[in-house]
Amino acid sequence: MSQEGVIDHCLDPETSPVMKLTKEKDESSSALHQRTNTFNVESAKTAKYVRDRVFSEVKDVLDIKWTAKQILAYLDETYS
């Protein structure tokens, strides 16, 4: 999967490891839509930042062979 494909995968609500935003009490549909759009834009910026800066810094230092799902499962199990 290409780097852009990974970002798209992370932002796709069907495959994303991030939970979907849900409507808050007394929140209009348009407000939820706007909040979701802002969340997706910020998520894309974060994913690109990690890809462009963080990954290149740690890839040679850390021997990580886990998938994103394995990492999330470990974090949930360890810190939940």
ChimeraX attribute file (.defattr): number of C-alpha atoms within 10 A of each C-alpha:
attribute: neighborCount
match mode: 1-to-1
recipient: residues
	/A:1	7
	/A:2	7
	/A:3	12
	/A:4	12
	/A:5	10
	/A:6	15
	/A:7	19
	/A:8	15
	/A:9	15
	/A:10	19
	/A:11	20
	/A:12	14
	/A:13	14
	/A:14	11
	/A:15	11
	/A:16	15
	/A:17	14
	/A:18	13
	/A:19	9
	/A:20	13
	/A:21	12
	/A:22	10
	/A:23	14
	/A:24	10
	/A:25	6
	/A:26	6
	/A:27	10
	/A:28	11
	/A:29	11
	/A:30	9
	/A:31	12
	/A:32	15
	/A:33	13
	/A:34	12
	/A:35	15
	/A:36	16
	/A:37	12
	/A:38	12
	/A:39	15
	/A:40	16
	/A:41	13
	/A:42	12
	/A:43	16
	/A:44	16
	/A:45	13
	/A:46	13
	/A:47	19
	/A:48	16
	/A:49	12
	/A:50	13
	/A:51	16
	/A:52	12
	/A:53	10
	/A:54	12
	/A:55	12
	/A:56	11
	/A:57	12
	/A:58	11
	/A:59	10
	/A:60	9
	/A:61	8
	/A:62	9
	/A:63	8
	/A:64	10
	/A:65	8
	/A:66	10
	/A:67	9
	/A:68	11
	/A:69	11
	/A:70	11
	/A:71	13
	/A:72	14
	/A:73	12
	/A:74	13
	/A:75	11
	/A:76	10
	/A:77	9
	/A:78	8
	/A:79	7
	/A:80	6
